[in-house]
Amino acid sequence: MATLTKSTLFNEQVVNDLISKVKGESVLAKLSQQDAISFDGNKYFTFEFENEIDIVAESGSKSHGGIKVEPITVVPLKVEYGARVSDEFLIADEERQLELLQKFNEGYAKKLAKGLDIMAFSGTNPRTGSKSDIIGANNFADKVTQSVTFEAGTIDDVIEEATQLVTGADGEISGAALSSLTGASLAKIENGVGVKLYPEFKFGGNPGSLGSLPVQVSKNVTINSKLEGVVGDFRQMFKYGIAKEIPLQVIPYGDPDNSGKDLAGHNEVYLRAETFIGWGILDANSFAKIVEAGE
Protein backbone atom coordinates (compact mmCIF):
# COMPACT_ATOMS: atom_id res chain seq x y z
CA MET A 1 0.00 0.00 0.00
CA ALA A 2 1.57 3.27 -1.15
CA THR A 3 1.45 6.46 0.88
CA LEU A 4 -1.92 8.10 0.19
CA THR A 5 -1.74 11.72 -0.90
CA LYS A 6 -4.69 12.00 -3.29
CA SER A 7 -8.00 10.36 -4.21
CA THR A 8 -7.90 6.60 -4.19
CA LEU A 9 -10.28 3.68 -3.60
CA PHE A 10 -10.78 1.20 -0.83
CA ASN A 11 -9.13 -1.99 -2.01
CA GLU A 12 -11.31 -5.05 -2.63
CA GLN A 13 -10.53 -6.58 0.76
CA VAL A 14 -11.58 -3.42 2.61
CA VAL A 15 -14.71 -3.04 0.46
CA ASN A 16 -15.82 -6.61 1.17
CA ASP A 17 -15.10 -6.10 4.86
CA LEU A 18 -17.16 -2.90 4.88
CA ILE A 19 -20.12 -4.58 3.18
CA SER A 20 -19.90 -7.48 5.63
CA LYS A 21 -19.97 -5.10 8.59
CA VAL A 22 -22.98 -3.27 7.15
CA LYS A 23 -24.83 -6.60 6.96
CA GLY A 24 -24.01 -7.23 10.60
CA GLU A 25 -25.18 -3.83 11.86
CA SER A 26 -28.26 -3.00 9.76
CA VAL A 27 -31.71 -4.31 10.70
CA LEU A 28 -32.81 -4.26 7.07
CA ALA A 29 -29.65 -5.94 5.82
CA LYS A 30 -30.17 -8.78 8.29
CA LEU A 31 -33.79 -9.34 7.28
CA SER A 32 -33.38 -8.94 3.52
CA GLN A 33 -31.04 -9.96 0.73
CA GLN A 34 -28.49 -7.71 -0.91
CA ASP A 35 -28.59 -7.21 -4.67
CA ALA A 36 -25.91 -5.77 -6.92
CA ILE A 37 -27.18 -2.28 -7.72
CA SER A 38 -25.85 -0.56 -10.83
CA PHE A 39 -25.12 3.16 -10.87
CA ASP A 40 -27.98 3.59 -13.36
CA GLY A 41 -30.38 1.73 -11.07
CA ASN A 42 -32.11 -1.66 -11.14
CA LYS A 43 -35.62 -2.21 -12.44
CA TYR A 44 -37.75 -4.79 -10.62
CA PHE A 45 -41.11 -6.02 -11.85
CA THR A 46 -43.88 -7.02 -9.46
CA PHE A 47 -46.82 -9.05 -10.75
CA GLU A 48 -50.30 -8.89 -9.24
CA PHE A 49 -52.55 -11.71 -10.44
CA GLU A 50 -56.14 -10.50 -10.29
CA ASN A 51 -57.98 -13.86 -10.37
CA GLU A 52 -57.52 -17.53 -9.53
CA ILE A 53 -56.69 -20.30 -12.02
CA ASP A 54 -59.60 -21.55 -14.13
CA ILE A 55 -60.74 -25.05 -15.01
CA VAL A 56 -61.17 -25.50 -18.75
CA ALA A 57 -63.42 -28.27 -20.02
CA GLU A 58 -62.50 -30.25 -23.12
CA SER A 59 -63.03 -27.95 -26.10
CA GLY A 60 -64.11 -25.28 -23.61
CA SER A 61 -63.31 -21.59 -23.89
CA LYS A 62 -60.71 -19.82 -21.78
CA SER A 63 -61.41 -16.61 -19.86
CA HIS A 64 -59.20 -13.68 -19.00
CA GLY A 65 -57.30 -13.98 -15.73
CA GLY A 66 -55.81 -10.53 -15.55
CA ILE A 67 -52.47 -9.26 -14.34
CA LYS A 68 -50.94 -5.99 -13.26
CA VAL A 69 -47.24 -5.38 -13.81
CA GLU A 70 -45.65 -2.53 -11.90
CA PRO A 71 -41.97 -1.75 -12.46
CA ILE A 72 -40.03 -0.38 -9.48
CA THR A 73 -36.68 1.25 -10.16
CA VAL A 74 -34.09 1.22 -7.38
CA VAL A 75 -31.63 4.04 -8.01
CA PRO A 76 -28.61 4.44 -5.72
CA LEU A 77 -28.05 7.72 -3.96
CA LYS A 78 -24.72 8.99 -2.69
CA VAL A 79 -23.96 9.29 1.01
CA GLU A 80 -20.73 10.51 2.56
CA TYR A 81 -18.85 10.73 5.82
CA GLY A 82 -15.64 12.64 6.48
CA ALA A 83 -13.24 13.24 9.34
CA ARG A 84 -10.12 15.28 10.01
CA VAL A 85 -6.95 13.50 11.16
CA SER A 86 -3.42 14.63 11.81
CA ASP A 87 -1.29 15.04 8.69
CA GLU A 88 1.14 12.62 10.32
CA PHE A 89 -1.03 10.05 8.55
CA LEU A 90 0.63 11.01 5.26
CA ILE A 91 4.12 10.22 6.52
CA ALA A 92 3.24 7.17 8.61
CA ASP A 93 4.54 3.80 7.54
CA GLU A 94 2.28 1.45 5.59
CA GLU A 95 1.31 -0.59 8.65
CA ARG A 96 0.15 2.48 10.56
CA GLN A 97 -1.74 3.82 7.55
CA LEU A 98 -3.53 0.50 7.11
CA GLU A 99 -4.43 0.39 10.81
CA LEU A 100 -5.98 3.86 10.64
CA LEU A 101 -7.90 3.03 7.45
CA GLN A 102 -9.24 -0.17 9.00
CA LYS A 103 -10.50 1.74 12.04
CA PHE A 104 -12.05 4.37 9.80
CA ASN A 105 -13.62 1.57 7.75
CA GLU A 106 -15.12 -0.06 10.87
CA GLY A 107 -16.62 3.19 12.09
CA TYR A 108 -17.90 4.16 8.66
CA ALA A 109 -19.51 0.74 8.15
CA LYS A 110 -21.53 1.17 11.36
CA LYS A 111 -22.65 4.65 10.34
CA LEU A 112 -23.56 3.40 6.84
CA ALA A 113 -25.58 0.49 8.26
CA LYS A 114 -27.44 2.76 10.67
CA GLY A 115 -27.95 5.29 7.91
CA LEU A 116 -29.53 2.69 5.60
CA ASP A 117 -32.05 1.84 8.32
CA ILE A 118 -32.86 5.48 9.10
CA MET A 119 -33.31 6.44 5.44
CA ALA A 120 -35.41 3.41 4.51
CA PHE A 121 -37.60 3.46 7.64
CA SER A 122 -38.21 7.21 7.99
CA GLY A 123 -37.19 8.83 4.68
CA THR A 124 -34.96 11.32 6.47
CA ASN A 125 -31.38 12.49 6.13
CA PRO A 126 -29.54 10.70 8.99
CA ARG A 127 -27.36 13.72 9.79
CA THR A 128 -30.05 16.42 9.83
CA GLY A 129 -33.09 14.35 10.83
CA SER A 130 -35.14 16.17 8.20
CA LYS A 131 -37.22 14.62 5.43
CA SER A 132 -35.18 14.10 2.28
CA ASP A 133 -36.58 15.18 -1.09
CA ILE A 134 -34.16 12.72 -2.72
CA ILE A 135 -35.68 9.78 -0.82
CA GLY A 136 -39.25 11.03 -1.16
CA ALA A 137 -41.82 8.32 -0.38
CA ASN A 138 -39.33 5.47 -0.74
CA ASN A 139 -39.54 4.58 2.95
CA PHE A 140 -41.68 2.41 5.22
CA ALA A 141 -43.20 5.29 7.21
CA ASP A 142 -44.65 6.94 4.10
CA LYS A 143 -45.15 4.13 1.59
CA VAL A 144 -46.71 1.45 3.79
CA THR A 145 -50.38 2.23 4.48
CA GLN A 146 -51.46 -0.91 6.38
CA SER A 147 -50.99 -0.10 10.05
CA VAL A 148 -51.87 -1.11 13.59
CA THR A 149 -51.52 0.91 16.78
CA PHE A 150 -48.82 0.20 19.33
CA GLU A 151 -50.13 -1.15 22.65
CA ALA A 152 -47.43 -2.06 25.16
CA GLY A 153 -49.48 -4.50 27.24
CA THR A 154 -50.65 -6.55 24.26
CA ILE A 155 -47.79 -5.99 21.85
CA ASP A 156 -47.63 -9.66 20.86
CA ASP A 157 -51.27 -9.45 19.77
CA VAL A 158 -50.49 -6.22 17.92
CA ILE A 159 -47.69 -7.95 16.01
CA GLU A 160 -50.06 -10.80 15.18
CA GLU A 161 -52.63 -8.26 13.95
CA ALA A 162 -49.99 -6.72 11.69
CA THR A 163 -49.11 -10.11 10.22
CA GLN A 164 -52.80 -10.75 9.51
CA LEU A 165 -53.02 -7.51 7.54
CA VAL A 166 -50.19 -8.70 5.30
CA THR A 167 -51.44 -12.24 4.82
CA GLY A 168 -54.97 -10.90 4.30
CA ALA A 169 -53.60 -8.91 1.36
CA ASP A 170 -52.08 -12.14 -0.07
CA GLY A 171 -48.62 -11.18 1.17
CA GLU A 172 -45.94 -13.33 2.75
CA ILE A 173 -44.27 -12.86 6.13
CA SER A 174 -40.51 -13.32 6.30
CA GLY A 175 -39.63 -11.15 9.29
CA ALA A 176 -40.24 -8.16 11.53
CA ALA A 177 -38.19 -5.10 12.42
CA LEU A 178 -39.08 -3.99 15.95
CA SER A 179 -38.15 -0.88 17.91
CA SER A 180 -36.37 -1.07 21.23
CA LEU A 181 -39.63 -0.07 22.96
CA THR A 182 -41.48 -2.93 21.26
CA GLY A 183 -38.78 -5.37 22.35
CA ALA A 184 -38.93 -4.09 25.92
CA SER A 185 -42.72 -4.38 25.89
CA LEU A 186 -42.48 -8.02 24.83
CA ALA A 187 -40.13 -8.66 27.73
CA LYS A 188 -42.73 -7.43 30.24
CA ILE A 189 -45.68 -9.57 29.11
CA GLU A 190 -46.69 -12.26 31.63
CA ASN A 191 -48.95 -15.31 31.40
CA GLY A 192 -51.21 -14.26 34.30
CA VAL A 193 -49.30 -16.03 37.06
CA GLY A 194 -46.16 -13.90 36.96
CA VAL A 195 -44.17 -15.89 34.39
CA LYS A 196 -42.62 -13.87 31.59
CA LEU A 197 -43.71 -15.10 28.17
CA TYR A 198 -40.76 -13.64 26.28
CA PRO A 199 -37.83 -13.44 28.74
CA GLU A 200 -35.34 -13.57 25.86
CA PHE A 201 -36.19 -9.92 25.12
CA LYS A 202 -35.23 -8.75 28.63
CA PHE A 203 -32.33 -6.37 29.21
CA GLY A 204 -32.25 -5.21 25.60
CA GLY A 205 -32.20 -8.73 24.20
CA ASN A 206 -32.35 -9.31 20.46
CA PRO A 207 -32.95 -13.07 20.19
CA GLY A 208 -33.51 -13.04 16.44
CA SER A 209 -36.96 -14.62 16.51
CA LEU A 210 -40.40 -14.37 18.10
CA GLY A 211 -41.91 -17.81 17.91
CA SER A 212 -41.39 -18.81 14.28
CA LEU A 213 -41.07 -15.19 13.11
CA PRO A 214 -37.54 -13.88 12.43
CA VAL A 215 -37.18 -10.50 14.17
CA GLN A 216 -34.55 -7.83 14.65
CA VAL A 217 -34.83 -5.32 17.50
CA SER A 218 -33.15 -1.95 17.11
CA LYS A 219 -33.61 1.71 17.95
CA ASN A 220 -32.89 2.38 14.26
CA VAL A 221 -36.53 1.50 13.47
CA THR A 222 -37.99 4.52 15.22
CA ILE A 223 -35.30 7.19 14.68
CA ASN A 224 -36.92 10.27 13.07
CA SER A 225 -40.26 8.45 12.76
CA LYS A 226 -43.30 7.26 14.71
CA LEU A 227 -42.70 3.64 13.75
CA GLU A 228 -42.50 1.00 16.46
CA GLY A 229 -42.21 -1.90 14.06
CA VAL A 230 -42.64 -3.19 10.50
CA VAL A 231 -43.79 -6.71 9.64
CA GLY A 232 -43.71 -8.24 6.18
CA ASP A 233 -41.85 -9.86 3.33
CA PHE A 234 -38.40 -8.33 3.67
CA ARG A 235 -36.77 -11.23 1.85
CA GLN A 236 -38.59 -10.78 -1.46
CA MET A 237 -40.25 -7.36 -1.40
CA PHE A 238 -37.42 -5.20 -0.05
CA LYS A 239 -34.22 -4.85 -2.06
CA TYR A 240 -31.06 -2.96 -1.24
CA GLY A 241 -27.58 -2.81 -2.67
CA ILE A 242 -24.23 -1.11 -2.25
CA ALA A 243 -22.02 -0.19 -5.21
CA LYS A 244 -18.65 -1.90 -4.96
CA GLU A 245 -16.71 1.06 -6.29
CA ILE A 246 -16.45 2.94 -2.99
CA PRO A 247 -14.23 6.03 -3.24
CA LEU A 248 -12.03 7.05 -0.33
CA GLN A 249 -10.52 10.48 -0.65
CA VAL A 250 -7.53 11.67 1.30
CA ILE A 251 -7.70 15.44 1.00
CA PRO A 252 -4.59 17.37 2.14
CA TYR A 253 -5.64 20.95 1.32
CA GLY A 254 -8.52 23.34 1.63
CA ASP A 255 -11.65 23.30 3.80
CA PRO A 256 -13.59 20.24 2.57
CA ASP A 257 -16.03 20.12 5.51
CA ASN A 258 -16.81 23.87 5.37
CA SER A 259 -15.69 24.29 8.97
CA GLY A 260 -13.77 27.50 8.28
CA LYS A 261 -10.42 25.90 9.15
CA ASP A 262 -7.81 25.31 6.46
CA LEU A 263 -6.35 21.80 6.63
CA ALA A 264 -2.75 22.78 5.98
CA GLY A 265 -3.02 25.60 8.48
CA HIS A 266 -3.96 23.11 11.20
CA ASN A 267 -1.64 20.24 10.21
CA GLU A 268 -4.55 18.03 9.20
CA VAL A 269 -5.78 15.92 6.32
CA TYR A 270 -9.35 14.95 5.60
CA LEU A 271 -10.62 11.42 5.06
CA ARG A 272 -13.88 11.26 3.09
CA ALA A 273 -15.77 8.09 2.20
CA GLU A 274 -18.63 8.12 -0.28
CA THR A 275 -20.96 5.22 -1.00
CA PHE A 276 -23.66 4.70 -3.57
CA ILE A 277 -26.48 2.85 -1.87
CA GLY A 278 -29.98 2.08 -3.09
CA TRP A 279 -33.12 0.36 -1.79
CA GLY A 280 -36.71 -0.15 -2.78
CA ILE A 281 -40.00 -1.35 -1.30
CA LEU A 282 -41.37 -3.41 -4.18
CA ASP A 283 -44.88 -3.95 -2.79
CA ALA A 284 -46.27 -1.81 0.03
CA ASN A 285 -49.09 -4.30 0.67
CA SER A 286 -46.49 -6.91 1.62
CA PHE A 287 -45.80 -4.90 4.80
CA ALA A 288 -47.72 -3.56 7.79
CA LYS A 289 -46.39 -1.01 10.23
CA ILE A 290 -46.86 -0.63 13.97
CA VAL A 291 -47.24 3.07 14.83
CA GLU A 292 -47.58 5.16 17.94
CA ALA A 293 -51.12 6.07 19.02
CA GLY A 294 -52.46 9.08 17.16
CA GLU A 295 -50.51 8.38 13.97
C-alpha positions as MATLAB code, in Angstrom:
seq = 'MATLTKSTLFNEQVVNDLISKVKGESVLAKLSQQDAISFDGNKYFTFEFENEIDIVAESGSKSHGGIKVEPITVVPLKVEYGARVSDEFLIADEERQLELLQKFNEGYAKKLAKGLDIMAFSGTNPRTGSKSDIIGANNFADKVTQSVTFEAGTIDDVIEEATQLVTGADGEISGAALSSLTGASLAKIENGVGVKLYPEFKFGGNPGSLGSLPVQVSKNVTINSKLEGVVGDFRQMFKYGIAKEIPLQVIPYGDPDNSGKDLAGHNEVYLRAETFIGWGILDANSFAKIVEAGE';
ca = [
       0.000    0.000    0.000;
       1.567    3.266   -1.151;
       1.446    6.462    0.878;
      -1.917    8.104    0.193;
      -1.739   11.717   -0.900;
      -4.694   12.001   -3.291;
      -8.004   10.364   -4.209;
      -7.904    6.599   -4.189;
     -10.278    3.676   -3.600;
     -10.779    1.197   -0.827;
      -9.131   -1.990   -2.008;
     -11.308   -5.048   -2.629;
     -10.526   -6.578    0.757;
     -11.576   -3.422    2.610;
     -14.711   -3.037    0.460;
     -15.822   -6.614    1.171;
     -15.101   -6.100    4.858;
     -17.156   -2.904    4.882;
     -20.123   -4.577    3.181;
     -19.898   -7.484    5.629;
     -19.967   -5.103    8.590;
     -22.978   -3.274    7.150;
     -24.830   -6.605    6.961;
     -24.006   -7.232   10.599;
     -25.176   -3.831   11.863;
     -28.256   -3.005    9.764;
     -31.714   -4.313   10.701;
     -32.814   -4.264    7.069;
     -29.654   -5.936    5.818;
     -30.170   -8.785    8.292;
     -33.795   -9.339    7.284;
     -33.384   -8.937    3.520;
     -31.040   -9.961    0.734;
     -28.488   -7.706   -0.912;
     -28.593   -7.206   -4.672;
     -25.913   -5.773   -6.918;
     -27.180   -2.277   -7.716;
     -25.849   -0.561  -10.832;
     -25.119    3.155  -10.873;
     -27.978    3.593  -13.362;
     -30.382    1.734  -11.068;
     -32.112   -1.662  -11.143;
     -35.622   -2.208  -12.445;
     -37.745   -4.786  -10.621;
     -41.112   -6.016  -11.848;
     -43.881   -7.021   -9.460;
     -46.819   -9.051  -10.745;
     -50.301   -8.889   -9.244;
     -52.552  -11.709  -10.438;
     -56.144  -10.499  -10.294;
     -57.976  -13.859  -10.368;
     -57.525  -17.530   -9.529;
     -56.690  -20.304  -12.021;
     -59.603  -21.547  -14.135;
     -60.741  -25.053  -15.010;
     -61.167  -25.495  -18.754;
     -63.419  -28.269  -20.018;
     -62.500  -30.249  -23.125;
     -63.032  -27.951  -26.102;
     -64.114  -25.277  -23.610;
     -63.309  -21.587  -23.893;
     -60.707  -19.816  -21.781;
     -61.407  -16.609  -19.857;
     -59.195  -13.678  -18.996;
     -57.304  -13.980  -15.728;
     -55.815  -10.527  -15.546;
     -52.471   -9.263  -14.341;
     -50.939   -5.985  -13.257;
     -47.241   -5.380  -13.814;
     -45.651   -2.528  -11.903;
     -41.969   -1.745  -12.455;
     -40.033   -0.382   -9.482;
     -36.679    1.253  -10.165;
     -34.094    1.219   -7.378;
     -31.633    4.043   -8.009;
     -28.613    4.441   -5.723;
     -28.047    7.724   -3.965;
     -24.723    8.992   -2.691;
     -23.955    9.292    1.011;
     -20.730   10.510    2.555;
     -18.850   10.728    5.819;
     -15.637   12.641    6.482;
     -13.240   13.239    9.339;
     -10.118   15.282   10.013;
      -6.951   13.504   11.155;
      -3.420   14.629   11.808;
      -1.289   15.038    8.689;
       1.144   12.620   10.324;
      -1.034   10.055    8.546;
       0.633   11.015    5.258;
       4.118   10.223    6.523;
       3.238    7.174    8.610;
       4.538    3.798    7.536;
       2.283    1.448    5.592;
       1.309   -0.594    8.650;
       0.155    2.480   10.560;
      -1.742    3.824    7.551;
      -3.529    0.498    7.107;
      -4.430    0.388   10.809;
      -5.975    3.862   10.636;
      -7.896    3.029    7.452;
      -9.244   -0.166    9.003;
     -10.500    1.741   12.044;
     -12.049    4.370    9.798;
     -13.624    1.572    7.751;
     -15.119   -0.059   10.870;
     -16.621    3.190   12.087;
     -17.901    4.161    8.660;
     -19.515    0.739    8.154;
     -21.527    1.173   11.361;
     -22.650    4.652   10.336;
     -23.561    3.402    6.844;
     -25.579    0.494    8.265;
     -27.440    2.758   10.671;
     -27.953    5.288    7.908;
     -29.530    2.690    5.600;
     -32.051    1.839    8.320;
     -32.862    5.477    9.097;
     -33.306    6.438    5.440;
     -35.410    3.413    4.514;
     -37.596    3.460    7.638;
     -38.206    7.213    7.989;
     -37.188    8.827    4.685;
     -34.962   11.322    6.473;
     -31.382   12.495    6.134;
     -29.543   10.703    8.988;
     -27.361   13.718    9.788;
     -30.047   16.417    9.832;
     -33.088   14.350   10.834;
     -35.143   16.171    8.198;
     -37.222   14.617    5.431;
     -35.178   14.095    2.279;
     -36.576   15.184   -1.093;
     -34.165   12.724   -2.725;
     -35.681    9.779   -0.819;
     -39.253   11.027   -1.162;
     -41.823    8.324   -0.376;
     -39.329    5.475   -0.744;
     -39.541    4.577    2.949;
     -41.684    2.413    5.217;
     -43.201    5.286    7.209;
     -44.648    6.938    4.096;
     -45.148    4.133    1.593;
     -46.709    1.446    3.789;
     -50.379    2.229    4.476;
     -51.456   -0.905    6.378;
     -50.990   -0.099   10.051;
     -51.872   -1.106   13.594;
     -51.524    0.914   16.780;
     -48.821    0.203   19.333;
     -50.134   -1.154   22.652;
     -47.426   -2.062   25.158;
     -49.481   -4.496   27.237;
     -50.646   -6.552   24.261;
     -47.790   -5.989   21.852;
     -47.631   -9.664   20.864;
     -51.275   -9.448   19.766;
     -50.487   -6.223   17.921;
     -47.687   -7.953   16.007;
     -50.065  -10.797   15.180;
     -52.632   -8.260   13.945;
     -49.989   -6.721   11.691;
     -49.114  -10.108   10.216;
     -52.797  -10.747    9.513;
     -53.015   -7.510    7.542;
     -50.194   -8.699    5.303;
     -51.437  -12.236    4.824;
     -54.967  -10.903    4.295;
     -53.598   -8.915    1.357;
     -52.078  -12.139   -0.066;
     -48.621  -11.180    1.172;
     -45.944  -13.333    2.747;
     -44.269  -12.862    6.131;
     -40.512  -13.319    6.300;
     -39.628  -11.147    9.287;
     -40.240   -8.163   11.526;
     -38.193   -5.105   12.424;
     -39.077   -3.994   15.954;
     -38.146   -0.879   17.905;
     -36.368   -1.070   21.235;
     -39.626   -0.072   22.959;
     -41.476   -2.932   21.262;
     -38.777   -5.372   22.346;
     -38.929   -4.089   25.921;
     -42.719   -4.378   25.889;
     -42.482   -8.020   24.825;
     -40.125   -8.662   27.728;
     -42.730   -7.433   30.239;
     -45.678   -9.572   29.108;
     -46.690  -12.258   31.627;
     -48.949  -15.307   31.402;
     -51.205  -14.255   34.295;
     -49.298  -16.026   37.065;
     -46.156  -13.900   36.962;
     -44.175  -15.888   34.387;
     -42.615  -13.865   31.589;
     -43.711  -15.105   28.168;
     -40.761  -13.641   26.276;
     -37.826  -13.440   28.736;
     -35.338  -13.571   25.862;
     -36.191   -9.917   25.119;
     -35.232   -8.748   28.631;
     -32.326   -6.372   29.207;
     -32.254   -5.206   25.596;
     -32.199   -8.731   24.195;
     -32.347   -9.309   20.455;
     -32.947  -13.066   20.187;
     -33.507  -13.043   16.437;
     -36.963  -14.617   16.513;
     -40.403  -14.367   18.105;
     -41.915  -17.813   17.905;
     -41.388  -18.806   14.280;
     -41.068  -15.195   13.111;
     -37.537  -13.876   12.426;
     -37.179  -10.503   14.170;
     -34.550   -7.833   14.648;
     -34.827   -5.324   17.498;
     -33.145   -1.946   17.110;
     -33.610    1.713   17.947;
     -32.894    2.376   14.260;
     -36.526    1.500   13.469;
     -37.986    4.523   15.224;
     -35.299    7.187   14.684;
     -36.923   10.265   13.073;
     -40.264    8.448   12.755;
     -43.299    7.262   14.713;
     -42.698    3.639   13.754;
     -42.495    1.000   16.464;
     -42.212   -1.905   14.057;
     -42.640   -3.187   10.502;
     -43.792   -6.714    9.643;
     -43.714   -8.240    6.183;
     -41.847   -9.859    3.330;
     -38.401   -8.327    3.670;
     -36.768  -11.227    1.845;
     -38.587  -10.777   -1.461;
     -40.247   -7.362   -1.399;
     -37.422   -5.200   -0.055;
     -34.220   -4.852   -2.064;
     -31.058   -2.959   -1.244;
     -27.581   -2.813   -2.673;
     -24.229   -1.106   -2.252;
     -22.023   -0.193   -5.206;
     -18.650   -1.897   -4.962;
     -16.707    1.060   -6.286;
     -16.446    2.938   -2.988;
     -14.226    6.029   -3.238;
     -12.032    7.053   -0.330;
     -10.521   10.482   -0.646;
      -7.527   11.667    1.303;
      -7.699   15.442    1.005;
      -4.595   17.368    2.141;
      -5.644   20.947    1.324;
      -8.518   23.344    1.632;
     -11.651   23.304    3.799;
     -13.594   20.243    2.567;
     -16.032   20.118    5.512;
     -16.805   23.871    5.369;
     -15.693   24.289    8.967;
     -13.775   27.499    8.281;
     -10.425   25.898    9.151;
      -7.807   25.308    6.463;
      -6.351   21.803    6.633;
      -2.746   22.785    5.976;
      -3.018   25.596    8.476;
      -3.957   23.115   11.195;
      -1.641   20.236   10.213;
      -4.551   18.035    9.205;
      -5.777   15.919    6.316;
      -9.349   14.955    5.601;
     -10.623   11.422    5.055;
     -13.875   11.255    3.090;
     -15.769    8.088    2.204;
     -18.627    8.122   -0.277;
     -20.957    5.223   -0.997;
     -23.655    4.696   -3.575;
     -26.479    2.848   -1.872;
     -29.981    2.081   -3.088;
     -33.116    0.363   -1.795;
     -36.708   -0.153   -2.775;
     -40.001   -1.355   -1.300;
     -41.372   -3.410   -4.181;
     -44.880   -3.948   -2.790;
     -46.267   -1.813    0.030;
     -49.090   -4.304    0.672;
     -46.494   -6.910    1.620;
     -45.804   -4.905    4.797;
     -47.723   -3.560    7.787;
     -46.387   -1.009   10.229;
     -46.856   -0.630   13.970;
     -47.241    3.065   14.828;
     -47.583    5.162   17.944;
     -51.118    6.068   19.019;
     -52.463    9.080   17.161;
     -50.506    8.384   13.974;
];
